[in-house]
Amino acid sequence: MAALVEEKVTWIKHWDDNLFSFRTTRDDAFRFNNGHFVMLGLKVEGKPLLRAYSIASPNYEDFLEFLSIKVQDGPLTSRLQNMEIGDPIFLSKKPVGSLVLDDLNPGRRLFLLATGTGLAPFLSIVKDPEAYERFDEVVLVHCVRFKSELAYHDYFQKEFLEHEYLGEYVREKFRYLPTVTREPFERSMRITELIEKGHLGLDPAQDRVMLCGSQNMLRDVASALDALGYQISPNQGTLGDYVIERAFVET
Ligand SMILES: Cc1cc2nc3c(=O)[nH]c(=O)nc-3n(C[C@H](O)[C@H](O)[C@H](O)COP(=O)(O)OP(=O)(O)OC[C@H]3O[C@@H](n4cnc5c(N)ncnc54)[C@H](O)[C@@H]3O)c2cc1C
């Protein structure tokens, strides 16, 4: 377990039967870029059982936050969903990932397109002051099947607007567009539909995009963006009009 660091769970919030968030303590030496993911998990029969998790808190907080699915027969999350405050949790020491602001060309608007727990890395990006310094607008689209899966919905509509450091930026530049596909809601289109029908008004000359979701979502949304003339960042360190978490497509 030498490459792992042990932290303690400090906060847990269950959103519904399929989703929960939790926070852990954070070692001073644990550094990451907003948008990164880390391997995280539990010791089961003395051995680490780890899965990739996007870090949902920004890198200036003294805690780490995560948003997790509950897979009822999932090796990790069937256990993780039952943990309690004070329980130990293990993290790899080196967060990584390609879903970072640094790899985006300059632009006017930043679109963060997420399905399900793909929201997690964007919770950290929308709290990154750099997002507001680089872009005139930051638009978060969160697409889920059911309303109960709109984790952080109330936070984005109220508390976030009063954020201690970012409130002014957020009120001026942040837009939150939740969309629910399987029950009535104010917005019900899938992300591909929103793009293809022109509802987001995406323009590759000035709008930059970050994508996070399932492999199918990444494939479909990337091809909708490509059809508009978007160029993907081909690898870490090379600029593009949009970025995706490459670990999702490579696993
Ligand atoms: C780069 C990366 C970042 C990730 N970040 C997160 C994150 O922030 N939060 C998170 O909950 N998961 C995230 N995942 C998925 C995560 O690694 C695990 O798959 C998940 O925690 C379930 O673990 P498990 O052992 O219980 O089940 P697994 O055996 O890992 O998965 C069982 C099945 O559950 C489904 N599944 C797994 N994860 C999800 C999910 N997030 N949403 C919907 N269905 C899912 C899939 O069909 C999968 O085959 C990420 C994966 C990658 C590759």
The ligand as an ORCA input file, in Angstrom:
! r2SCAN-3c Opt
* xyz 0 1
  C     -11.370      8.278    -15.343
  C     -12.585      7.757    -14.601
  C     -13.204      8.582    -13.664
  C     -14.320      8.116    -12.959
  N     -14.934      8.963    -12.063
  C     -16.031      8.525    -11.397
  C     -16.695      9.394    -10.470
  O     -16.294     10.537    -10.235
  N     -17.797      8.907     -9.831
  C     -18.270      7.636    -10.066
  O     -19.273      7.261     -9.449
  N     -17.649      6.807    -10.917
  C     -16.540      7.208    -11.578
  N     -15.904      6.342    -12.432
  C     -16.361      4.930    -12.465
  C     -15.711      4.210    -11.260
  O     -14.326      4.035    -11.526
  C     -16.335      2.839    -10.927
  O     -16.622      2.129    -12.090
  C     -17.584      2.968    -10.078
  O     -17.236      3.554     -8.842
  C     -18.247      1.605     -9.768
  O     -17.325      0.774     -9.121
  P     -17.761     -0.697     -8.698
  O     -16.523     -1.465     -8.313
  O     -18.846     -0.643     -7.689
  O     -18.378     -1.321    -10.030
  P     -17.639     -1.561    -11.438
  O     -17.360     -3.036    -11.559
  O     -16.496     -0.627    -11.594
  O     -18.786     -1.132    -12.451
  C     -19.913     -1.975    -12.657
  C     -20.789     -1.382    -13.739
  O     -21.475     -0.264    -13.222
  C     -21.648      0.733    -14.204
  N     -21.004      1.992    -13.732
  C     -19.792      2.124    -13.140
  N     -19.556      3.413    -12.822
  C     -20.648      4.103    -13.206
  C     -20.990      5.468    -13.128
  N     -20.181      6.374    -12.577
  N     -22.192      5.833    -13.614
  C     -23.040      4.920    -14.162
  N     -22.756      3.601    -14.258
  C     -21.583      3.199    -13.784
  C     -20.987      0.194    -15.472
  O     -21.972     -0.408    -16.259
  C     -20.035     -0.831    -14.962
  O     -19.773     -1.825    -15.897
  C     -14.810      6.790    -13.170
  C     -14.163      5.960    -14.111
  C     -13.092      6.442    -14.834
  C     -12.417      5.525    -15.831
*
